[in-house]
Structures are given as structure tokens and as C-alpha cells.
Amino acid sequence: MLRFSLDQYLRDHGLTAYRLVKETEGKVARGSIFAMARGDSVKRIDLENLNHVMAALSALTGERVSPADLFTGEPDPVSLRQSAADVAYTDDEETNDVLDDHPDILERLKAHRERREQL
């Protein structure tokens, strides 16, 4: 799971949320900085605020800060919706309808091919 980890970045660099609030004063709301610094409560990030935070952190640390520095973990794997035939849906709605209406269609087609090959 991907996590915004400003709190960890601040700890690793000996900074506080309060110091970041002072550095971003007039650009990012105080409450937003403290919410971001809590980390686990962040569900959405405003890109403009993220840009200001990264610029402020770069100024405070003397290092270039990228978005990757402020996130930990991995995104959840992509899970494609499955049809009733237990295969991923296609881009074709008619095919999707057949897969849903006839969940055994793929096994039936396989059996049909095998019978044809035996002839």
C-alpha cells in the first residue's frame, strides 16, 4: 500500500512540522501541513501544496526533494474485474455479455476444439 510519509522525511532530516509551517507560510495552510505530517490520515494530496512542501523541504535541507522522497510502500496491484467465466472483461461489450451469460463458454469451446482435433 502506498503511504504519504512526510512524517518520516521530517524525522529523518531533524525537522518539525512547525518548521515546515513557517517555511510555507502564506502558501500552504497550517492545518494542511500538520495533517500531512500525521501521515496516516492523508487520503488526497493537492499537487500545488505538494509542490510548495517539496520546495520548502529543499530549502530547509539543501537537497533536491522529489515526490518519491515523500512516499513509502508500493501501490496495490491492479486487479481486473472478472467476468462470470472467471476471465478479465474485454473492451467488447458483446463479448463481456457472453462471458457473463455463459460462464462455462470457455470450457465448452475447449472441449469442442478437442473433439474436432480427434476427427
DAZIPE-V510678 format. One record per pair of residues at least 24 apart in sequence whose ideal C-beta (glycine too) atoms are under 10 Angstrom apart, sorted by sequence separation. I is the first residue (numbers start at 0). J is the second residue. D is the distance in Angstrom with one decimal. If there is no record, write none. Layout:
i=I j=J d=D
i=I j=J d=D
This chain:
i=26 j=50 d=9.2
i=27 j=51 d=4.9
i=23 j=48 d=8.3
i=26 j=51 d=4.4
i=27 j=52 d=6.5
i=44 j=69 d=8.8
i=9 j=35 d=9.7
i=10 j=36 d=9.8
i=25 j=51 d=9.6
i=26 j=52 d=9.0
i=44 j=70 d=9.5
i=5 j=32 d=8.5
i=9 j=36 d=6.2
i=8 j=36 d=9.3
i=23 j=51 d=5.2
i=26 j=54 d=8.5
i=27 j=55 d=8.1
i=5 j=34 d=9.6
i=6 j=35 d=8.2
i=7 j=36 d=9.9
i=9 j=38 d=9.6
i=22 j=51 d=9.0
i=23 j=52 d=6.5
i=26 j=55 d=7.9
i=5 j=35 d=4.8
i=6 j=36 d=5.2
i=8 j=38 d=9.6
i=22 j=52 d=9.0
i=4 j=35 d=9.9
i=5 j=36 d=5.4
i=6 j=37 d=6.6
i=7 j=38 d=7.2
i=23 j=54 d=8.3
i=24 j=55 d=9.4
i=38 j=69 d=9.8
i=3 j=35 d=6.7
i=5 j=37 d=8.7
i=6 j=38 d=4.1
i=19 j=51 d=9.8
i=22 j=54 d=8.8
i=23 j=55 d=4.8
i=3 j=36 d=9.8
i=5 j=38 d=6.3
i=6 j=39 d=8.4
i=19 j=52 d=6.9
i=22 j=55 d=4.0
i=23 j=56 d=9.4
i=38 j=71 d=9.2
i=3 j=37 d=9.6
i=4 j=38 d=5.8
i=21 j=55 d=9.0
i=22 j=56 d=8.1
i=35 j=69 d=8.7
i=3 j=38 d=6.1
i=4 j=39 d=9.5
i=6 j=41 d=9.6
i=20 j=55 d=9.3
i=23 j=58 d=9.8
i=2 j=38 d=6.7
i=3 j=39 d=8.6
i=5 j=41 d=7.9
i=19 j=55 d=5.9
i=22 j=58 d=6.5
i=2 j=39 d=7.2
i=3 j=40 d=9.3
i=4 j=41 d=9.2
i=18 j=55 d=9.0
i=19 j=56 d=7.1
i=22 j=59 d=5.9
i=3 j=41 d=4.3
i=21 j=59 d=9.7
i=2 j=41 d=8.1
i=3 j=42 d=9.0
i=5 j=44 d=9.5
i=3 j=43 d=9.6
i=19 j=59 d=7.4
i=3 j=44 d=6.3
i=14 j=55 d=9.7
i=18 j=59 d=6.8
i=14 j=56 d=7.6
i=5 j=49 d=9.5
i=8 j=52 d=9.5
i=12 j=56 d=7.6
i=14 j=59 d=6.0
i=3 j=49 d=9.0
i=13 j=59 d=9.7
i=14 j=60 d=7.6
i=5 j=52 d=7.0
i=9 j=56 d=8.4
i=12 j=59 d=7.5
i=13 j=60 d=9.2
i=8 j=56 d=7.0
i=12 j=60 d=5.3
i=11 j=60 d=9.7
i=9 j=59 d=9.5
i=12 j=62 d=8.4
i=5 j=56 d=8.5
i=8 j=60 d=9.1
i=12 j=64 d=9.5
i=8 j=64 d=7.9
i=12 j=68 d=9.8
i=11 j=68 d=9.5
i=8 j=68 d=6.2
i=9 j=69 d=9.9
i=7 j=68 d=9.8
i=8 j=69 d=5.7
i=7 j=69 d=8.7
i=8 j=70 d=9.6
i=3 j=66 d=9.6
i=5 j=68 d=9.5
i=6 j=69 d=9.8
i=7 j=70 d=9.9
i=8 j=71 d=9.4
i=4 j=68 d=8.8
i=5 j=69 d=5.6
i=7 j=71 d=6.7
i=4 j=69 d=6.2
i=5 j=70 d=9.3
i=3 j=69 d=6.3
i=4 j=70 d=6.2
i=2 j=69 d=9.8
i=3 j=70 d=6.0
i=4 j=71 d=4.4
i=2 j=70 d=6.7
i=3 j=71 d=8.4
i=4 j=72 d=8.2
i=1 j=70 d=6.0
i=2 j=71 d=5.2
i=3 j=72 d=9.7
i=1 j=71 d=7.8
i=2 j=72 d=4.9
i=0 j=71 d=9.4
i=1 j=72 d=4.9
i=2 j=73 d=9.8
i=0 j=72 d=5.2
i=1 j=73 d=6.7
i=0 j=73 d=7.5
i=1 j=74 d=5.0
i=0 j=74 d=7.9
i=1 j=75 d=7.6
i=0 j=75 d=6.0
